[in-house]
Amino acid sequence: MKKNIAKNEDRYSPVLADFDKWMDKPAVRKAYEEREPAYAVLDACLAARKRAGMTQADVAHAMGTSRPAVARIESARPTHAPSIVTLQRYAAAVGCRLRIEMEPVRRASRRHSPVPA
C-alpha cells in the first residue's frame, strides 16, 4: 500500500516561507489563532498519512469511504469539522490511535483572587 508521495513534500514551502511575515499582521494572526485547532488536526492527519506512506485513496479504502471524504477531513475548512468517530477511523486507517488533549490557557494576570467555594 505504500506509495511515493514525496512529490507533494514541498507543496507548502512557499506558504511556510511567508508565515512569519503574515503573522505580523494582527488580522491574519487573529484569524489563524481562531482556526489553530483545525490546523493542528490537519497537520496531525497529514503527518500520520505521510508516515504510513499512504495516499488519500489508500486511506479512503482502509476507512471504507471515498477519497473526497478523506480530502474533506484533511481540509481544515470551517464548513467541515470531522467527528471524533471519523477521526478515530482515520487514525486507525493510518496505523495510529486518536488522542485528544486539553491544555490550560495562560491568562493575563488576575487582579482578583477566585471566590472561595
C-alpha positions as CSV (number, residue, x, y, z in Angstrom):
1,M,0.0,0.0,0.0
2,K,3.0,2.3,0.4
3,K,3.3,4.9,-2.4
4,N,5.8,7.5,-3.2
5,I,4.2,10.8,-2.0
6,A,7.4,12.8,-1.9
7,K,6.3,14.9,-5.0
8,N,3.9,16.8,-2.7
9,E,6.5,17.2,0.1
10,D,7.5,20.7,-0.9
11,R,3.9,21.7,-1.8
12,Y,3.5,24.1,1.2
13,S,7.1,25.5,1.1
14,P,6.0,28.9,-0.3
15,V,3.4,29.3,2.3
16,L,5.7,28.4,5.2
17,A,8.4,30.8,3.9
18,D,6.0,33.7,4.3
19,F,4.3,32.5,7.5
20,D,6.2,34.8,10.0
21,K,5.6,37.8,7.7
22,W,1.9,37.1,7.6
23,M,1.7,36.6,11.4
24,D,2.9,40.2,11.9
25,K,-0.5,41.3,10.6
26,P,-2.9,41.4,13.5
27,A,-6.0,40.4,11.4
28,V,-4.1,37.5,9.9
29,R,-2.8,36.4,13.3
30,K,-6.3,36.6,14.9
31,A,-7.9,34.6,12.0
32,Y,-5.1,32.0,12.3
33,E,-5.4,31.6,16.0
34,E,-9.2,31.1,15.7
35,R,-8.6,28.2,13.3
36,E,-5.5,26.8,15.0
37,P,-7.2,23.7,16.4
38,A,-8.4,22.8,12.9
39,Y,-4.9,23.3,11.6
40,A,-3.5,21.1,14.3
41,V,-5.8,18.3,13.3
42,L,-4.8,18.8,9.6
43,D,-1.1,18.7,10.5
44,A,-1.6,15.5,12.6
45,C,-3.6,13.8,9.8
46,L,-1.1,14.7,7.1
47,A,1.9,13.7,9.2
48,A,0.3,10.3,10.1
49,R,-0.6,9.6,6.5
50,K,2.9,10.5,5.3
51,R,4.4,8.2,7.9
52,A,2.2,5.4,6.7
53,G,3.2,6.1,3.1
54,M,-0.4,6.3,2.1
55,T,-2.4,8.4,-0.4
56,Q,-5.8,9.8,0.2
57,A,-7.2,6.9,-1.9
58,D,-5.4,4.4,0.3
59,V,-6.8,5.9,3.5
60,A,-10.3,6.1,1.9
61,H,-10.1,2.4,1.0
62,A,-9.0,1.5,4.6
63,M,-11.8,3.6,6.0
64,G,-14.4,2.3,3.6
65,T,-15.2,5.8,2.3
66,S,-14.4,7.9,-0.7
67,R,-11.2,9.9,-1.5
68,P,-13.2,13.2,-1.5
69,A,-14.4,12.4,2.1
70,V,-10.7,12.0,3.2
71,A,-9.9,15.2,1.4
72,R,-12.6,17.0,3.5
73,I,-11.1,15.5,6.7
74,E,-7.7,16.9,5.7
75,S,-9.0,20.3,4.6
76,A,-9.4,22.2,7.9
77,R,-12.2,24.2,6.3
78,P,-14.6,25.8,8.7
79,T,-17.5,24.3,6.8
80,H,-16.4,20.7,7.7
81,A,-15.4,19.5,11.1
82,P,-14.9,15.8,11.3
83,S,-16.5,14.0,14.3
84,I,-14.4,12.2,16.9
85,V,-15.6,8.8,15.5
86,T,-14.4,9.9,12.0
87,L,-11.0,10.9,13.3
88,Q,-10.7,7.6,15.1
89,R,-11.4,5.8,11.9
90,Y,-8.9,7.9,10.1
91,A,-6.3,7.3,12.8
92,A,-6.9,3.5,12.6
93,A,-6.6,3.6,8.8
94,V,-3.1,5.1,9.0
95,G,-2.0,2.8,11.8
96,C,-2.5,5.3,14.7
97,R,-4.8,5.9,17.6
98,L,-6.5,9.2,18.3
99,R,-5.5,11.0,21.4
100,I,-7.1,14.3,22.4
101,E,-5.5,16.7,25.0
102,M,-6.6,19.8,26.7
103,E,-4.0,22.2,28.0
104,P,-4.5,25.1,30.3
105,V,-4.8,28.5,28.7
106,R,-2.4,31.2,30.1
107,R,-4.5,34.1,31.2
108,A,-3.5,37.7,31.7
109,S,-2.7,38.4,35.3
110,R,-5.7,38.2,37.6
111,R,-6.5,41.2,39.7
112,H,-8.9,39.4,42.0
113,S,-8.4,36.1,43.6
114,P,-11.0,33.4,42.8
115,V,-14.1,33.4,45.0
116,P,-13.8,30.6,47.6
117,A,-16.3,27.8,47.3
